[in-house]
């Protein structure tokens, strides 16, 4: 059988049967011998195109590489310029900060010098004051004896004046005691209503008399003092009674109330009646055991405390 085919892959001349058998696969490229020149031309043209395309690609790659190189070069130059500019700015800022710090240091040094001068002046002034004070003390020491004599005369004069004041106070005290503990005449069952200091007196026991004083304007209390009626300077005890107000009138019962073998003193402030229960020991009432109060709203007809309602001015 004539060899009319050529396997380009195996570089062999083959017969038509081999084309359909052993060389029939994707790896073998077969062609008739009669069309080889045309095929070579066709493949050469394709190869030329591929070569030109490769050359164009190479040229484009070289161009891109050159552009990349130029861009990198430009970036480096820009970076150098920026670094140089930033370095200049940093150096300039550092110089400014340096000048400011040096100026502050100079100003602080100036202030320290001025403060040192002021402290020296203060120390100098203190030295002068100490010297003046020392001279003054020296002059004062020379006059100490005269000053002591003047002081002694002043003290003697003060003592003399104090003695005179004490004598006057004692005289005044006797007068006040005589006024406070004077006997008050009875006026019916109750004393007359009065807003002065003394409200009334109550015979508590045969040798004991109670004086009731209205001290609400000054101290907001009623003062009860137990004395000896035969000796006004003899005081047994006192009791202060806190009241609700200072405006209602005060009245007192001139006779004591006797209940359960004990005497009670009674006085009223407005509609409130206060009952003082004294403590009896031996032959005397030695203290006020307690004071209790009762608010009178309705007073029985003919009661001895009806005077409370009559004198209520609310």
Secondary structure, DSSP 8 states (H G I E B T S, - for coil): ----EEETTTTEEE-HHHHHTTT-STT--EEEGGGHHHHHHHHHHHHHHHHHHHHHHHHHHHHHHHHHHHHHHHHHHHHHHHHHHHHHHHHHHHHHHHHHHHHHHHHHHHHHHHHHHHHHHHHHHHHHHHHHHHHHHHHHHHTHHHHHHHHHHHHHHHHHHHHHHHHHHHHHHHHHHHHHT------SSB-----SSEEEEEEEETTEEEEEEEEHHHHSEEEEEEEETTEEEEEEEEEEEE-S-SSS-EEEBSB-EEETTEEEEEEEETTEEEEEEEEEETTEEEEEEEEEEEE-SS--TT-TTHHHHHT---
